[in-house]
């Protein structure tokens, strides 16, 4: 067994210090002597490799076409819908469904003896987009996140405008021209809060909820549609700036 002052130990210690210097330089802590003293060589090397990996990932982002993502039919099981989420006080209800929307059923869900105003907004599929004839429109979502986002918007708006009840439902899958894709129903004591609350809910849903749509156009190959986020278009039908 060699003593601590052997040439072999000196060589190993020299290599260790050089590796430590390289690792610390990679991590940007070359000048922090106290921190260097506390770091073991293994820790520094692991951290250095991690930093190199992150740098490589940032410098070489993958090129992925939006159409490479699976469609709703590949991901969601229709038998698991409708999915419904309700607030603790049962005054706000949100839902995702593949079924056609029923305005009468939605309006009944927000009835209240204290409500003098009931507002129902229905968003429907139109037959064109920017002058291009639409042949098909379908919706996809991240259900768990989307439902929580819908409910958070409903609860915040309920509190802000003093509303009675709120019901939000969004369709998934294919929605034909003239059919409803989203319904926002609000009841309140008076028409002012009801109108304002319903508009606020719709705008917040368009901005924040994890729902996407794919538009396919007449005369184009099947599957060549365009995925859009709901907030790509403002309330006047104009494309938002990128």
Protein Blocks (a to p, Z undefined) as FASTA:
>chain_A
ZZfkbmklmmmmmmmmmmmmmmmmmnopmmmmmlmmmpcfklmmmmmmmmmmmmmmmmmc
cdddfklpccfklmpcfklpccddddfklpaccdddfbdcdfklmmmmmgcfkbcbdcdd
dddddfbeehiacfbdcddddfklmmmmmmmmmmmmmmmnopabdcddddehjddehiaf
bdcddddfbfklmmmmmmmmmmmmmmmmccddddddehiaehiaccddfklpcfkopacd
ZZ
